[in-house]
Amino acid sequence: MSVTTSNMNKYPQNWFLGNDLRTAGIHIVYLINKIVGEQFPEYSELFPFKAGFTSNSHSEDNFYCLQIKDTNSQIEQLGELKDKEILTSAKELFYKNHFPSFTDSLKSLSSRGFSYDTFTYIGEKDGSKFSLQHIIETLTDWLNQIVLPRVLEMNT
């Protein structure tokens, strides 16, 4: 059992989010919930980001890093990503590859960047445009490798 997505070698930046890049977290949580609702409706309540979350991001030139954490509250909070360790590791990875794989991101950030209730995205932006394909690939790999095993374990 796994979340599925198609693989593409190119990452067009075709996802326009408007002028406030901080809202990317809200849109990504919506994508997570949509994927989970379509592929695992019977387990959807066991996945993170159902009740509330914090979404902190950092944008600089064409570099973008976003971290979303489940808070188990009803309030969504948006802010600036200030974790220097995350940002340093994310930038080092980004300068090697503007669209790093989930595996490379996980190696670079480890549990500070990814856990059952924490998702981090590193990628290139073009103004207010992102690669939806790259975001979805990163999301599905995180769901398959980290979140889904925990959900199945909680369900037993």
C-alpha positions as CSV (number, residue, x, y, z in Angstrom):
1,M,0.0,0.0,0.0
2,S,1.4,3.4,-1.0
3,V,0.6,6.8,-2.3
4,T,1.1,7.1,-6.0
5,T,2.3,9.8,-8.4
6,S,3.9,9.9,-11.8
7,N,7.5,10.8,-12.2
8,M,8.7,13.6,-14.4
9,N,12.3,14.6,-15.1
10,K,11.5,18.3,-15.6
11,Y,9.9,20.6,-13.0
12,P,8.0,23.4,-14.7
13,Q,7.1,26.2,-12.3
14,N,3.4,26.4,-13.0
15,W,1.8,26.7,-9.6
16,F,1.1,30.4,-8.9
17,L,0.4,31.2,-5.2
18,G,-0.1,34.9,-5.4
19,N,2.0,37.6,-3.6
20,D,2.0,36.1,-0.1
21,L,4.4,33.1,-0.2
22,R,3.6,32.3,3.4
23,T,0.3,30.8,2.2
24,A,2.1,27.9,0.5
25,G,1.8,25.9,3.7
26,I,-2.0,26.2,3.6
27,H,-2.1,25.1,0.0
28,I,0.3,22.2,0.7
29,V,-1.8,21.0,3.7
30,Y,-4.8,21.1,1.4
31,L,-2.9,18.9,-1.1
32,I,-1.9,16.5,1.7
33,N,-5.5,16.2,2.8
34,K,-6.7,15.8,-0.8
35,I,-4.2,13.0,-1.5
36,V,-5.1,11.2,1.8
37,G,-8.8,11.7,1.3
38,E,-8.6,10.2,-2.2
39,Q,-6.3,7.3,-1.5
40,F,-6.9,6.5,2.2
41,P,-10.3,7.8,3.2
42,E,-10.7,5.1,5.9
43,Y,-7.5,6.3,7.6
44,S,-7.7,10.0,7.0
45,E,-8.3,10.9,10.6
46,L,-5.0,9.3,11.6
47,F,-2.9,11.5,9.3
48,P,-1.3,14.8,10.5
49,F,-2.5,18.3,9.8
50,K,-6.2,17.6,10.5
51,A,-6.7,20.0,13.4
52,G,-4.1,22.7,13.0
53,F,-0.5,23.4,12.0
54,T,2.3,26.0,11.9
55,S,3.8,26.9,8.5
56,N,7.1,28.7,8.5
57,S,8.9,29.6,5.3
58,H,12.0,31.3,4.1
59,S,12.3,32.8,0.6
60,E,15.5,34.3,-0.8
61,D,16.1,34.9,-4.5
62,N,15.0,31.7,-6.1
63,F,15.5,29.6,-2.9
64,Y,12.4,28.5,-1.0
65,C,12.2,26.4,2.2
66,L,9.0,25.7,4.0
67,Q,8.3,23.6,7.2
68,I,4.9,22.6,8.3
69,K,4.3,21.1,11.8
70,D,1.2,19.6,13.3
71,T,0.0,21.5,16.4
72,N,-3.2,19.6,17.3
73,S,-5.0,23.0,17.7
74,Q,-7.6,24.7,15.6
75,I,-5.5,27.6,14.7
76,E,-3.3,27.7,11.6
77,Q,-0.2,29.9,12.1
78,L,2.0,31.3,9.4
79,G,5.4,32.7,10.0
80,E,9.1,33.0,9.0
81,L,11.3,30.0,9.2
82,K,14.1,31.0,11.5
83,D,15.8,27.6,12.4
84,K,19.4,28.3,11.3
85,E,20.3,24.6,11.2
86,I,17.4,23.8,8.9
87,L,18.1,26.8,6.7
88,T,21.9,26.2,6.4
89,S,21.3,22.5,5.5
90,A,18.5,23.4,3.1
91,K,20.6,26.0,1.3
92,E,23.6,23.6,1.0
93,L,21.4,21.0,-0.6
94,F,19.6,23.6,-2.8
95,Y,22.8,24.9,-4.3
96,K,23.7,21.3,-5.3
97,N,20.2,20.7,-6.8
98,H,17.4,23.2,-7.1
99,F,14.9,20.4,-7.0
100,P,16.3,17.9,-4.4
101,S,14.7,14.5,-4.1
102,F,12.9,13.6,-0.9
103,T,15.8,11.1,-0.1
104,D,18.4,13.8,-0.4
105,S,16.3,16.2,1.7
106,L,15.8,13.5,4.4
107,K,19.6,12.8,4.4
108,S,20.3,16.5,4.8
109,L,17.7,17.4,7.4
110,S,16.9,14.1,9.1
111,S,14.4,14.2,11.9
112,R,14.6,18.0,12.2
113,G,13.0,18.2,8.7
114,F,10.8,15.2,8.5
115,S,8.7,13.1,11.0
116,Y,5.2,11.8,11.2
117,D,4.0,15.4,12.0
118,T,6.7,17.5,10.3
119,F,7.1,18.1,6.6
120,T,9.8,20.3,5.0
121,Y,10.0,21.4,1.4
122,I,13.1,22.7,-0.3
123,G,12.9,23.9,-3.9
124,E,13.2,26.6,-6.5
125,K,10.7,29.3,-6.9
126,D,10.2,31.8,-9.7
127,G,8.7,34.9,-8.2
128,S,5.4,33.5,-6.8
129,K,5.5,30.3,-8.9
130,F,6.5,26.8,-7.7
131,S,6.7,23.4,-9.3
132,L,3.6,21.6,-8.3
133,Q,5.0,18.3,-9.7
134,H,8.1,18.6,-7.4
135,I,6.0,19.4,-4.4
136,I,3.7,16.5,-5.0
137,E,6.6,14.1,-5.5
138,T,8.2,15.3,-2.2
139,L,4.9,14.9,-0.4
140,T,4.1,11.4,-1.7
141,D,7.6,10.2,-0.8
142,W,7.2,11.7,2.7
143,L,3.7,10.1,3.1
144,N,4.9,6.7,1.8
145,Q,8.2,6.5,3.8
146,I,7.4,8.2,7.1
147,V,3.7,8.9,7.6
148,L,1.9,5.9,6.1
149,P,3.9,3.3,8.1
150,R,3.0,5.1,11.3
151,V,-0.7,5.4,10.3
152,L,-0.9,1.7,9.6
153,E,0.8,0.9,12.9
154,M,-1.7,3.2,14.8
155,N,-4.5,1.4,13.0
156,T,-3.5,-2.1,14.2
